[in-house]
Amino acid sequence: CQTGEVAADPQLYDQSYLSPVTIGNSELMLDFDTGSADLWCFSTESPAAQSAGHGLYNPSTGTELDGAFWDITYGDQSAASGNVFADKVVVGGVTATKQAVEAATSVSYEFTEDVASDGLLGLAFSSINTILPQPQTTFFDTVRNSLAKAVFTVDLKKGAAGSYTFGYIDSSKYSGAITYVPVNTANGFWQFTADGYSAGGSDSSTGRGGVAIADTGTSLLYLPASVAKAYYSGIQGATFDFRQGGYTIPCSATPPDFNVAIGGKTFTVPGSYINYAPLRAGSSTCFGGIQADTGIGFSIFGDVFLKAVYAVFDDSGSSPRLGFAAQ
Ligand SMILES: O=C(NNC1=NCCC1)c1ccc(Br)cc1
């Protein structure tokens, strides 16, 4: 019965969180992503112009999956592709002896530029793994039957190291009870329904809830346009800046807290989390941590929300469920 824990180290402005993973005989820093289902890494097969500065997986330790290829495009239009090897993967002591490791032979500039990240470890459902002709299982799916409990937890923090655990829930990491809600796996995501939103201390709801996904791979909190609009209407100097592609606020602003009702419980994102980051270093205009989910199809509860709660991704029962608790 395996259990394990790894640190989740925040990158600049908490844009992403990286965790150490041993693949074959190299340790790489991967971005754990509950919004996708591929485990891929820069490799000795990646073009040097794309992989300079990154840790590389050397597939010599693995066994090539003949004829298997992968090609993924993320919600932010970043992309990567390559071939596949079966190799040993260890995360916080939890071992998958024959995990599908997707070696990159091409990546988009977003990944080349992010030199701290050596790849991604997908934690969505294996139904959206992009390997063809035969999709493979995520790390969690590969090890889930060997875990003490088929769960993983996400404890991200603002500007500080958090953690991911596999196989157990750590009651020292949260306060109060965990509120569980059902998950709809039809789209391959950890998809749930949020009941409603409100800003500040007021109970003036900024709108009905809706369908959402829990996505550690997305930095911000994307909500229905009406909810985002109502939220920023309460902040002096806030504006929708179409050139920046979203809401901006004065960096001097103290945004109101943001409340989300899930499963009959209210979870609060401190207003400071929504004063996300300067548009450019030194700018006095900051990008908002809440943005409109227009055109995406559902809301995305990314890191701005997840770092305010303790989240349990539970596949131990007859159907998957998500648990949230105050941190
Ligand atoms: O791609 C998604 N999440 N992960 C990552 N983003 C950027 C790098 C990794 C994503 C998933 C579902 C929806 Br809906 C929108 C976005």
The ligand as a Tripos MOL2 file, in Angstrom:
@<TRIPOS>MOLECULE
LIG
   16    17     1     0     0
SMALL
NO_CHARGES

@<TRIPOS>ATOM
      1 O1         -4.8870   23.1300  -20.4810 O.2       1 LIG1
      2 C1         -5.5570   23.1850  -19.4800 C.2       1 LIG1
      3 N1         -5.0130   23.0580  -18.2310 N.am      1 LIG1
      4 N2         -3.6750   22.7610  -18.0640 N.pl3     1 LIG1
      5 C2         -2.6940   23.5630  -18.5520 C.2       1 LIG1
      6 N3         -2.8640   24.7640  -19.0470 N.2       1 LIG1
      7 C3         -1.5950   25.3310  -19.4870 C.3       1 LIG1
      8 C4         -0.5410   24.2800  -19.2890 C.3       1 LIG1
      9 C5         -1.2210   23.1700  -18.5760 C.3       1 LIG1
     10 C6         -7.0250   23.3770  -19.5460 C.ar      1 LIG1
     11 C7         -7.8590   22.3190  -19.3480 C.ar      1 LIG1
     12 C8         -9.2370   22.4980  -19.4780 C.ar      1 LIG1
     13 C9         -9.7360   23.7340  -19.7870 C.ar      1 LIG1
     14 BR1       -11.6020   23.9750  -19.9570 Br        1 LIG1
     15 C10        -8.8910   24.8090  -19.9660 C.ar      1 LIG1
     16 C11        -7.5120   24.6260  -19.8230 C.ar      1 LIG1
@<TRIPOS>BOND
     1     1     2 2
     2     2     3 1
     3     2    10 1
     4     3     4 1
     5     4     5 1
     6     5     6 2
     7     5     9 1
     8     6     7 1
     9     7     8 1
    10     8     9 1
    11    10    11 ar
    12    10    16 ar
    13    11    12 ar
    14    12    13 ar
    15    13    14 1
    16    13    15 ar
    17    15    16 ar
@<TRIPOS>SUBSTRUCTURE
     1 LIG1         1 GROUP 0 **** ****
